Amino acid sequence: MRRTLMALLGASAVITAAYSDAPKTQYGTWGFDIAAMDRSVRPGDNFFKFANGNWYKTAVIPPDRASTGSFQDLRILSEKRMQEIAASLDARPYDQLDGEGKKLRDLYDAFLDQKQIDANGLKPAQRDLATIAHLKTLDQVAAAMGDPMLSLDGPIGYGFGINEKNPGAYAIDLGQSGLGMPDRDYYLRDDAELAKTRDAYKKHLATVFTMVGLSDPDKRAAAVYDVEYKMAQADWPNADRRDEDKVYNPMTYAELKALAPQFPWDAYFAKGGVSFSPQRQVIVAEKSAFPKLAAIFAETPVAVWRDYLTAHYIHTYAAYLPQKFDDENFAFYGTVLQGNSQQLPRGARAAHLLDGTMGEALGKLYVAKYFPPQAKAKAEELVHNLLKAYEADIKTLSWMTPATREKAEDKIHRFTIKIGYPDTWRDYSALVIKRDDLLGDIQRANLFEWERQAKRVDQPADKTEWGMTPPTVNAYNNSQWNEIVFPAAILQPPFFDPNADDAVNYGGIGAVIGHEISHGFDDQGSKFDSLGRLENWWTPEDRKVFESKTAALGKQYDSYEPLPGLHINGAFTMGENVADNAGIAIALKAYHISLAGHAAPVLDGFTGDQRYYLSYGQIWRAKIRDGAMRQQVLSNEHSPAEFRAIGATRNQDEWYAAFGVKPGDKYYLAPDQRVHLW
C-alpha cells in the first residue's frame, strides 16, 4: 500500500540437523500448509489453486465477512486481541486506569451500549440534522460541507498531506469527492449487476429519507442520485488519479478561485481552522474536473443539497444511531455491495472504533502484550537483507544506465525503516470522551484529528509519524518520505513464523517487504527521488525502457477476468502489480543470499525454491464474495488475491525451473514475454 496513513517480521533460524528439536511452527513441520494444496492442478495451469486448491474447496466465508483467507485470518486475530485489551480495561477498577485507559474504556462501553443508543433515538443527531434542514443558500451548503465537526464532503473534499515537491512541509490537498457508492463506475459502467446496484441505492436513499421523516422519499432519492451521477461523470477515472504528475497541481488560493469560480470557497473553508490569503498555496488533484464539479454545485438547488447532506450524514454516523439506522445502512453497504448477510459482531466493530479513534493509545497496549522486543530486531534484520538484495540487483540491471543506477542506489541507501510501532506515541490528553455521548465522542474525535493536522500547515513535517497503527494487518511505502513501514500485527504466521523454514519466511514476509521496497521503484514511486521529492532522476532512455516493460505487464493483467465480463484494469493496478513482481524476485534473491553458498534442504520432497513459491502462493490464500470482488476490481488498486499469486510467479524464470512449467500450460509465458523489472 503506497502513501497512505500501513509490516512484516522477518528472519528465521537456519535449518540444521537439530531442526526437529526446534519449537513448533503454526503449519506442519516447516511452516507450510501442505494439506491446503491441490496437487491435481498443474502449477502452470493455476498456481493459486495448486497452492491453495484443497483449502479453497472447503473454505467457508463467514456470514459477517466479505472474504476469508490469510489476511482475513490475521485481521480476525487482531480484532480478538483488541477486544481482549478492551475487556481487560473493563475488568480493572476505573480509578486505577490512566487517562488513556479511561477514554478507551468509555468509548468502548458507549459503543457496546446498544440499549442506550436505541433509547436516545435521533436526539444526539437532532442538532446536526436541524442545521442541515435549515440551510438556505449555497454558501451555507458549502460551509456545512467544509465543517470538520460534521465530516461531510461534497463534490470536492480537502485535507492535509505532504507537499510532493517539498516533502519537509505539510500542504492543503483538494480532490474530487462525495459519491455515495464506492466509485464512478458504479454510476457509469454499462453492467447488468451494477444496474441492479444502482436501483438498490436509490431504494436505500428513499428508505433513509422515510426514516428521518421526510416526505416524497422517492423523488428526493432520484434527485440525490442524479446529482451524484453528474459528479461521477465529471470525476477522473482511477487510473488517472494515481498518476503523480497529473494530480500534482499547486496553485494559490486566488488561482483556485479563478479555476472554479462557481464554488463558494470562502464559505467552504471558513470552519477548517486554516487562514486563506490570496497567496495561500493549495494542491489540486483532478484539476480539469474542478470547474465541472463547481458548476454542478452551483446548478443544483439548495433543497437537493439538503437531502444529499442528510443522506450522507446518516450513512456516516449510522453505527452510532439506533439499530434500525445501522441495519438499513448495512443492508446496502454490507449486503448489496459486498454480499455479507450479517454485520460484524458489535464487539469487533468496537475494537475497530478504538483503533480508528485512539489507535496509538490502543497500539501501545497491543505492542506491550503481543509484540516482544526481539521481534522488532528480527524484522529489521530481514528488511536490511532485502535492501541488500535490491542493491545487488540494481548493480547488475542490464537495461539501466550508470547515471540512473547511481540515483537508484542512493534511494536504496536512504530508505527509512519503521518496524512494529512508533518510537513516540501520539498524545490524546486533549481529546474529550464521554461515556454517555457516543455520537459526540465520534465528532469530537474527528475534530481532534482535523485540528491536529490543520495546526501543522506551514510547519516542518514530523517524519517520525506513522500512518498506520500497530494492530493493523498491512504495510506501506511512503514515497514522499522514502520510507517503508511494517505494523506489528502483520508480523505473524503465515507471513512470518520465527520457527519456520527460511524459504517459507522469505516467500511470505520477505516477499511483502520486497513489495513495499519495490513501491519506491514502481511506475509512480519511481518518480520520487531519494529525498522524497517528485523529481525526475531518470535518463530519458532508461525511462522509456522502464515504461515499455510496465506497459507489457499491464497487458498481462488486463487479460485476467475475476468475474465474467469484469477484467482487471492493468493501468489502475500497475503500482501494486509492479511491486508484486519485483518483490517476489528480490525476496528470492535475498533467500538465495541467506543460504551462504549452501544447498537448501529438501523438506517433505519440496526444494527450497518450491517452498519459497508455495509460501508466496499461500499468503494470497483468499475466497471472496462476488459483490466484494466487483467492488475491489472497480475501486481498489490491488489485483485480486488469485491473480497476485499467478501474475507475479509467471514472470519469474526460477518458478518455471522449480515446477517444470512448460509450453501448453495455461499461464506459461515464453522467456521473451516475461517481464523482468528489478
Secondary structure, 3 states (H helix, E strand, C coil): CECCCCCCCCCCCCCCCCHHHCCCCCCCCCCCCHHHCCCCCCCCCCHHHHHHHHHHHHCCCCCCCCEEEHHHHHHHHHHHHHHHHHHHHHHCCHHHCCHHHHHHHHHHHHHHCHHHHHHHCCHHHHHHHHHHHCCCCHHHHHHHHCCCCCCCCCCEEEEEEEECCEEEEEEEEEEECCCCCCCCHHHHCCCHHHHHHHHHHHHHHHHHHHHCCCCCHHHHHHHHHHHHHHHHHHCCCHHHHCCCCCCCEEEEHHHHHHHCCCCCHHHHHCCCCCCCCCCCEEEECCHHHHHHHHHHHHHCCHHHHHHHHHHHHHHHHHHHCCHHHHHHHHHHHHHHCCCCCCCCCHHHHHHHHHHHHHHHHHHHHHHHHHCCHHHHHHHHHHHHHHHHHHHHHHHCCCCCCHHHHHHHHHHHHCCEEEEECCCCCCCCCCCCCCCCCHHHHHHHHHHHHHHHHHCCCCCECCCCCCCCCCCCCCCEEECCCCEEEEEHHHCCCCCCCCCCCHHHHHHHHHHHHHHHHHHCCCCCHHHECCCCCECCCCCHHHHHHHHHHHHHHHHHHHCCCCECCECCCCCCCHHHHHHHHHHHHHHHHHHHHHCCCCCCCCECCECHHHHHHHHHHHHCCEEECHHHHHHHHHHCCCCCHHHHHHHHHCCCHHHHHHHCCCCCCCCCCCHHHCCCCC
